[in-house]
Amino acid sequence: MTEHAGTAFPVPTDRIKTGIACLLLGQETSAFDNGTHPYWKAMAARLQVTPVGERPALLKTEIQQHPGIDHDRFLAEIAAIDPNDAESQAPEVESNSLVGLPEALPFPTDALPPVLHDYILDCSLARGCPPEFIGVPLLALAGAAIGTSTLIEAKPGWVEQPSLYAVVVAPSSTQKSPAMGDAMEFTTSQAWRHEIAHKQALSRFDQE
């Protein structure tokens, strides 16, 4: 793949552009396969974990970091693409590719704290997707939030922290990426809330 002179900006193919158009609208896309330039793979990953309403601003901010391209023209080309044609640019996936896998057990939302239980069910109902699409990434994010503040000793001398590696496996266009965005949005909002509370507590401490 070629690059614009003087920049590290890889020229996107039409397939990449249509894939971006899909992501900006919160739609699934398989345009970013193993043959995609790492730059665009990373861009797609950032868009997928960003709330849909914030994705256009993120793309614009990223593109503006590359002075060697016509930003307005590039963004206009993306905006003019019909996302319904995006998947025609990507390799087709066998419709029965998941046939033969055992049926997934019901996601144990009742085992979660009420705030997570309610959020997962609300998002699942709104998205029309299984609750595990939101719950699985939320578990991994919760483990990251806990970090090393809480550990478990499985047996004397064997201590583990809540580091979870999770993946949602389902056919294309089943709301996987939007559901992951919901999980990220919940985590981000909670982080901001606690940061504000922390700053307020520090301010009160300094005044005493």
C-alpha positions as CSV (number, residue, x, y, z in Angstrom):
1,M,0.0,0.0,0.0
2,T,1.3,3.4,-0.9
3,E,1.6,6.4,1.4
4,H,1.4,10.1,0.9
5,A,4.8,11.7,0.6
6,G,6.1,13.2,3.9
7,T,3.5,11.4,6.1
8,A,2.8,8.0,7.6
9,F,-0.7,8.0,6.2
10,P,-1.5,4.9,4.2
11,V,-3.8,5.5,1.3
12,P,-7.1,3.8,2.0
13,T,-8.7,1.5,-0.5
14,D,-12.4,1.8,-1.4
15,R,-13.1,-1.2,0.7
16,I,-11.5,0.5,3.7
17,K,-13.5,3.7,3.1
18,T,-16.8,1.8,3.0
19,G,-15.8,-0.1,6.1
20,I,-15.2,3.2,7.9
21,A,-18.6,4.5,6.7
22,C,-20.2,1.4,8.3
23,L,-18.4,1.9,11.6
24,L,-19.4,5.6,11.7
25,L,-23.1,4.5,11.7
26,G,-22.5,1.7,14.2
27,Q,-22.9,-1.1,11.7
28,E,-20.9,-4.3,11.5
29,T,-18.3,-4.7,8.8
30,S,-15.8,-7.3,7.8
31,A,-13.8,-4.8,5.6
32,F,-10.8,-4.9,8.0
33,D,-9.4,-8.4,7.4
34,N,-5.9,-9.8,7.8
35,G,-4.7,-8.0,4.6
36,T,-5.6,-4.6,6.0
37,H,-2.8,-2.1,6.7
38,P,-2.1,-2.0,10.5
39,Y,-3.0,1.8,10.6
40,W,-6.5,1.1,9.4
41,K,-6.9,-1.9,11.7
42,A,-6.0,0.2,14.6
43,M,-8.3,3.0,13.5
44,A,-11.2,0.5,13.2
45,A,-10.5,-0.8,16.6
46,R,-10.6,2.7,18.1
47,L,-13.8,3.5,16.3
48,Q,-15.5,0.2,17.5
49,V,-14.9,1.0,21.2
50,T,-16.0,4.6,20.9
51,P,-19.7,5.6,21.3
52,V,-21.3,5.9,17.9
53,G,-22.1,9.6,18.3
54,E,-18.4,10.4,19.0
55,R,-16.9,8.4,16.1
56,P,-17.1,11.1,13.4
57,A,-15.2,13.6,15.7
58,L,-12.6,10.9,16.5
59,L,-12.0,10.2,12.8
60,K,-11.7,13.9,12.0
61,T,-9.2,14.4,14.8
62,E,-7.1,11.5,13.6
63,I,-7.1,12.5,10.0
64,Q,-6.2,16.1,10.8
65,Q,-2.9,14.9,12.3
66,H,-1.7,14.2,8.7
67,P,-1.0,17.5,7.0
68,G,-0.1,15.7,3.7
69,I,-3.7,14.9,2.8
70,D,-6.9,16.9,1.9
71,H,-8.8,16.4,5.1
72,D,-12.1,17.8,3.9
73,R,-12.0,15.8,0.7
74,F,-11.3,12.6,2.5
75,L,-14.1,13.1,5.0
76,A,-16.5,14.1,2.2
77,E,-15.7,10.8,0.4
78,I,-16.5,8.8,3.5
79,A,-19.8,10.7,4.0
80,A,-20.8,10.1,0.4
81,I,-20.5,6.3,0.7
82,D,-23.7,4.2,1.0
83,P,-22.9,1.9,4.0
84,N,-25.4,-0.7,2.6
85,D,-22.8,-1.4,-0.1
86,A,-19.9,-1.7,2.4
87,E,-20.0,-5.5,2.8
88,S,-19.8,-6.0,-0.9
89,Q,-16.2,-4.9,-0.6
90,A,-15.5,-7.6,2.0
91,P,-15.0,-11.3,1.6
92,E,-18.2,-13.3,2.1
93,V,-18.5,-15.5,5.2
94,E,-20.3,-18.8,5.1
95,S,-23.7,-18.4,6.6
96,N,-23.3,-21.7,8.4
97,S,-19.8,-21.1,9.7
98,L,-21.0,-21.4,13.3
99,V,-23.1,-24.5,12.7
100,G,-22.1,-27.3,15.0
101,L,-21.1,-25.2,18.0
102,P,-22.9,-26.0,21.2
103,E,-25.6,-23.5,22.3
104,A,-24.3,-20.9,24.7
105,L,-25.5,-21.1,28.3
106,P,-27.6,-18.2,29.6
107,F,-25.5,-15.3,30.7
108,P,-25.6,-15.1,34.5
109,T,-26.8,-11.5,34.8
110,D,-28.4,-12.3,38.2
111,A,-24.9,-12.9,39.6
112,L,-23.8,-9.3,38.9
113,P,-24.3,-6.2,41.0
114,P,-27.7,-4.5,40.4
115,V,-26.2,-1.6,38.4
116,L,-24.5,-4.0,35.9
117,H,-27.5,-6.3,35.8
118,D,-29.9,-3.5,34.9
119,Y,-27.5,-1.9,32.4
120,I,-26.9,-5.1,30.6
121,L,-30.5,-6.0,30.3
122,D,-31.5,-2.5,29.2
123,C,-28.9,-2.4,26.5
124,S,-29.7,-5.9,25.4
125,L,-33.4,-5.0,25.0
126,A,-32.5,-1.7,23.2
127,R,-30.0,-3.4,20.8
128,G,-32.0,-6.5,20.2
129,C,-28.9,-8.6,21.0
130,P,-28.2,-11.3,23.7
131,P,-27.1,-9.9,27.1
132,E,-23.7,-11.6,26.9
133,F,-22.8,-9.2,24.0
134,I,-22.6,-6.4,26.6
135,G,-21.9,-8.5,29.7
136,V,-18.8,-10.4,28.4
137,P,-16.8,-7.2,27.5
138,L,-18.1,-5.6,30.7
139,L,-16.6,-8.4,32.8
140,A,-13.2,-7.8,31.2
141,L,-13.4,-4.1,31.7
142,A,-14.5,-4.6,35.3
143,G,-11.4,-6.7,35.8
144,A,-9.2,-3.9,34.3
145,A,-10.9,-1.4,36.7
146,I,-10.2,-3.5,39.7
147,G,-6.6,-4.0,38.7
148,T,-4.3,-5.1,41.6
149,S,-6.5,-3.4,44.2
150,T,-8.1,-6.8,45.0
151,L,-6.4,-10.2,44.6
152,I,-7.5,-13.8,45.2
153,E,-5.3,-16.5,46.7
154,A,-6.3,-19.7,45.0
155,K,-4.0,-21.6,47.3
156,P,-1.1,-20.6,49.6
157,G,1.4,-18.8,47.5
158,W,-0.8,-18.7,44.3
159,V,-2.2,-15.2,44.0
160,E,-4.2,-14.0,40.9
161,Q,-5.5,-10.6,39.9
162,P,-8.8,-10.2,37.9
163,S,-7.2,-10.0,34.4
164,L,-9.8,-11.4,32.0
165,Y,-9.4,-12.0,28.2
166,A,-12.8,-12.2,26.5
167,V,-14.2,-12.4,23.0
168,V,-17.7,-12.5,21.7
169,V,-18.2,-15.0,18.9
170,A,-21.3,-14.6,16.7
171,P,-22.2,-14.1,13.0
172,S,-21.7,-10.8,11.3
173,S,-24.3,-8.0,11.7
174,T,-25.6,-9.2,15.1
175,Q,-24.7,-6.0,17.0
176,K,-21.4,-7.3,18.5
177,S,-19.5,-4.0,18.0
178,P,-22.3,-1.7,19.1
179,A,-22.8,-3.8,22.2
180,M,-19.1,-3.5,23.0
181,G,-19.4,0.2,22.6
182,D,-22.2,0.2,25.2
183,A,-19.9,-1.7,27.6
184,M,-17.1,0.9,27.0
185,E,-19.5,3.8,27.4
186,F,-20.7,2.5,30.8
187,T,-17.1,2.1,32.0
188,T,-16.0,5.5,30.8
189,S,-19.0,7.2,32.4
190,Q,-18.3,5.5,35.7
191,A,-14.6,6.5,35.5
192,W,-15.5,10.1,35.0
193,R,-18.0,10.1,37.8
194,H,-15.5,8.7,40.3
195,E,-12.8,11.0,39.0
196,I,-15.1,14.0,39.7
197,A,-15.9,12.7,43.1
198,H,-12.2,12.2,43.9
199,K,-11.3,15.8,42.8
200,Q,-14.2,17.1,45.0
201,A,-12.9,15.1,48.0
202,L,-9.4,16.5,47.5
203,S,-10.7,20.0,47.3
204,R,-12.6,19.6,50.5
205,F,-9.5,18.1,52.2
206,D,-7.4,21.0,51.1
207,Q,-9.9,23.5,52.5
208,E,-9.9,21.8,55.9
